[in-house]
Every structure is written in structure tokens, then in C-alpha cells.
Amino acid sequence: MDDKKKVLESLIQRRDATKAKVSRIEGRLDSARQDLATVEADCKKKKLDPKDLENTIMKLETKFNQEAASLDKSIQKAEDSVTPFLEE
């Protein structure tokens, strides 16, 4: 009888541990859902489609690269203009 009782107690402990794990996972899932809702709301406030963020990011990266190249050209031009006055 002791063996059966030990087996049953072990199974009950495993069941309870699994329930606790499921409860923690559910809590993390709820937190993730709330975070997602917050991010989606922030996107909508900024007039961005949360489902199209990848495309928006690509557009912004392209625009950044264009502007950085333009700034680089302007700086290079300014450096070239100043260089003759620095030569001795």
C-alpha cells in the first residue's frame, strides 16, 4: 500500500507543479498581450499601421540612407571648400 501511496503522491506533486507552470505561462501570455495592445495603440497614435511595420521600417531606413548620403556630400563639399584656406 505504501508504494501506491508514494506513486499517487508523486503524481499529485507533478500535477500541481504543472498547474503552477501553466499559471505562470498564462500570466506571461496576458502580460505579452497587454504589451502588444500598448504597442499597437502607440502605432495608431503615430498613424502607423501595426500590421505593416516591416514596410514602414524599410521606408524609414531608405529615407535615412538617402538623407545620410546627402549630408555626407554636403559635409564633403564644405570640407573641400575649407581645405585651401588651411594649407600653408
Backbone as CSV, one residue per row, in Angstrom:
resi,resn,N_x,N_y,N_z,CA_x,CA_y,CA_z,C_x,C_y,C_z
1,MET,0.813,-1.200,0.000,0.000,0.000,0.000,0.858,1.267,0.000
2,ASP,1.988,1.218,0.663,2.870,2.378,0.722,3.363,2.775,-0.657
3,ASP,3.658,1.781,-1.512,4.135,2.083,-2.862,3.069,2.834,-3.667
4,LYS,1.856,2.389,-3.561,0.774,3.043,-4.292,0.568,4.465,-3.782
5,LYS,0.687,4.642,-2.480,0.522,5.957,-1.890,1.638,6.889,-2.360
6,LYS,2.870,6.378,-2.411,4.006,7.176,-2.878,3.846,7.555,-4.353
7,VAL,3.392,6.589,-5.150,3.175,6.856,-6.569,2.109,7.934,-6.729
8,LEU,1.022,7.798,-5.984,-0.068,8.767,-6.059,0.408,10.158,-5.603
9,GLU,1.150,10.213,-4.519,1.671,11.493,-4.036,2.606,12.126,-5.063
10,SER,3.426,11.319,-5.685,4.340,11.817,-6.720,3.566,12.370,-7.906
11,LEU,2.537,11.651,-8.307,1.709,12.110,-9.425,0.990,13.409,-9.078
12,ILE,0.511,13.504,-7.849,-0.179,14.719,-7.416,0.793,15.898,-7.400
13,GLN,2.010,15.678,-6.935,3.017,16.741,-6.920,3.341,17.196,-8.350
14,ARG,3.483,16.234,-9.244,3.760,16.579,-10.638,2.603,17.363,-11.246
15,ARG,1.371,16.942,-10.932,0.194,17.643,-11.434,0.159,19.074,-10.911
16,ASP,0.409,19.241,-9.630,0.384,20.575,-9.031,1.499,21.456,-9.599
17,ALA,2.674,20.875,-9.812,3.784,21.633,-10.399,3.431,22.062,-11.814
18,THR,2.791,21.176,-12.553,2.384,21.501,-13.922,1.327,22.590,-13.918
19,LYS,0.393,22.535,-12.993,-0.623,23.590,-12.877,0.031,24.934,-12.589
20,ALA,1.026,24.937,-11.711,1.718,26.180,-11.369,2.447,26.724,-12.592
21,LYS,3.080,25.838,-13.368,3.776,26.263,-14.588,2.790,26.861,-15.588
22,VAL,1.662,26.205,-15.752,0.638,26.700,-16.676,0.144,28.073,-16.222
23,SER,-0.040,28.231,-14.932,-0.493,29.517,-14.399,0.528,30.617,-14.683
24,ARG,1.824,30.324,-14.501,2.867,31.307,-14.801,2.888,31.639,-16.288
25,ILE,2.733,30.621,-17.114,2.728,30.838,-18.564,1.531,31.695,-18.975
26,GLU,0.384,31.422,-18.378,-0.801,32.223,-18.680,-0.593,33.679,-18.268
27,GLY,0.060,33.900,-17.134,0.362,35.258,-16.687,1.286,35.964,-17.661
28,ARG,2.310,35.252,-18.135,3.225,35.834,-19.113,2.504,36.131,-20.418
29,LEU,1.593,35.251,-20.818,0.821,35.465,-22.036,-0.060,36.701,-21.903
30,ASP,-0.726,36.853,-20.768,-1.563,38.035,-20.540,-0.729,39.307,-20.582
31,SER,0.441,39.259,-19.976,1.331,40.421,-19.981,1.778,40.748,-21.407
32,ALA,2.116,39.732,-22.179,2.536,39.945,-23.564,1.395,40.533,-24.394
33,ARG,0.182,40.065,-24.153,-0.974,40.604,-24.876,-1.200,42.073,-24.529
34,GLN,-1.029,42.425,-23.267,-1.182,43.821,-22.856,-0.098,44.685,-23.492
35,ASP,1.141,44.166,-23.519,2.239,44.902,-24.153,1.962,45.105,-25.636
36,LEU,1.459,44.070,-26.296,1.127,44.165,-27.714,0.054,45.215,-27.949
37,ALA,-0.958,45.213,-27.113,-2.039,46.199,-27.251,-1.489,47.614,-27.067
38,THR,-0.566,47.797,-26.138,0.041,49.108,-25.906,0.838,49.553,-27.130
39,VAL,1.628,48.644,-27.670,2.437,48.968,-28.851,1.542,49.287,-30.038
40,GLU,0.499,48.497,-30.238,-0.429,48.757,-31.342,-1.104,50.116,-31.173
41,ALA,-1.486,50.455,-29.946,-2.115,51.755,-29.697,-1.124,52.891,-29.986
42,ASP,0.125,52.710,-29.575,1.150,53.723,-29.862,1.342,53.891,-31.368
43,CYS,1.346,52.790,-32.086,1.484,52.852,-33.552,0.317,53.631,-34.164
44,LYS,-0.871,53.337,-33.715,-2.050,54.002,-34.259,-2.033,55.497,-33.943
45,LYS,-1.538,55.876,-32.753,-1.430,57.295,-32.406,-0.484,58.005,-33.366
46,LYS,0.521,57.272,-33.830,1.509,57.847,-34.751,1.111,57.637,-36.209
47,LYS,-0.131,57.201,-36.394,-0.697,56.960,-37.725,0.123,55.937,-38.518
48,LEU,0.546,54.892,-37.817,1.253,53.773,-38.447,0.374,52.538,-38.335
49,ASP,0.369,51.751,-39.394,-0.388,50.509,-39.380,0.449,49.447,-38.670
50,PRO,0.001,48.952,-37.512,0.790,47.971,-36.769,1.072,46.691,-37.566
51,LYS,0.213,46.395,-38.510,0.400,45.179,-39.298,1.376,45.396,-40.456
52,ASP,1.778,46.646,-40.685,2.656,46.963,-41.812,3.956,47.629,-41.335
53,LEU,4.380,47.302,-40.123,5.568,47.942,-39.564,6.831,47.594,-40.347
54,GLU,6.919,46.391,-40.844,8.115,45.997,-41.593,8.307,46.891,-42.817
55,ASN,7.224,47.145,-43.537,7.290,48.024,-44.706,7.632,49.458,-44.288
56,THR,7.048,49.915,-43.196,7.329,51.261,-42.698,8.795,51.385,-42.298
57,ILE,9.321,50.383,-41.635,10.732,50.392,-41.236,11.632,50.432,-42.462
58,MET,11.301,49.663,-43.481,12.102,49.670,-44.706,12.091,51.056,-45.347
59,LYS,10.925,51.698,-45.390,10.831,53.043,-45.964,11.679,54.040,-45.167
60,LEU,11.597,53.934,-43.836,12.367,54.841,-42.989,13.873,54.612,-43.139
61,GLU,14.281,53.355,-43.259,15.698,53.056,-43.458,16.186,53.613,-44.794
62,THR,15.361,53.478,-45.828,15.723,54.021,-47.148,15.848,55.534,-47.069
63,LYS,14.889,56.188,-46.433,14.920,57.637,-46.289,16.139,58.073,-45.476
64,PHE,16.438,57.355,-44.410,17.609,57.675,-43.590,18.882,57.570,-44.422
65,ASN,19.020,56.483,-45.181,20.218,56.290,-46.004,20.363,57.408,-47.041
66,GLN,19.254,57.821,-47.629,19.301,58.912,-48.604,19.737,60.218,-47.934
67,GLU,19.159,60.507,-46.804,19.488,61.742,-46.098,20.930,61.718,-45.594
68,ALA,21.384,60.569,-45.112,22.770,60.458,-44.643,23.740,60.667,-45.807
69,ALA,23.429,60.112,-46.975,24.281,60.303,-48.155,24.298,61.765,-48.571
70,SER,23.150,62.409,-48.524,23.070,63.826,-48.870,23.885,64.673,-47.890
71,LEU,23.773,64.372,-46.611,24.537,65.098,-45.597,26.038,64.871,-45.791
72,ASP,26.406,63.642,-46.099,27.815,63.322,-46.342,28.359,64.149,-47.501
73,LYS,27.587,64.260,-48.582,28.013,65.066,-49.736,28.178,66.534,-49.343
74,SER,27.238,67.047,-48.564,27.311,68.446,-48.127,28.534,68.684,-47.253
75,ILE,28.795,67.767,-46.350,29.965,67.905,-45.476,31.245,67.822,-46.292
76,GLN,31.285,66.886,-47.235,32.467,66.744,-48.094,32.708,68.030,-48.883
77,LYS,31.647,68.620,-49.393,31.755,69.869,-50.148,32.295,70.982,-49.250
78,ALA,31.783,71.066,-48.027,32.252,72.078,-47.082,33.719,71.848,-46.735
79,GLU,34.088,70.594,-46.512,35.489,70.275,-46.207,36.397,70.668,-47.372
80,ASP,35.952,70.357,-48.588,36.736,70.711,-49.775,36.877,72.229,-49.913
81,SER,35.824,72.966,-49.540,35.856,74.422,-49.636,36.804,75.033,-48.607
82,VAL,36.923,74.444,-47.454,37.735,74.960,-46.365,39.212,74.565,-46.517
83,THR,39.478,73.439,-47.120,40.824,72.893,-47.227,41.849,73.881,-47.804
84,PRO,41.557,74.585,-48.889,42.573,75.502,-49.443,43.011,76.579,-48.448
85,PHE,42.157,76.976,-47.552,42.490,78.023,-46.592,43.328,77.495,-45.426
86,LEU,43.362,76.187,-45.282,44.122,75.589,-44.192,45.548,75.224,-44.636
87,GLU,45.778,75.166,-45.927,47.102,74.801,-46.434,48.048,75.976,-46.266
88,GLU,49.270,75.707,-45.903,50.257,76.775,-45.693,51.140,76.955,-46.883
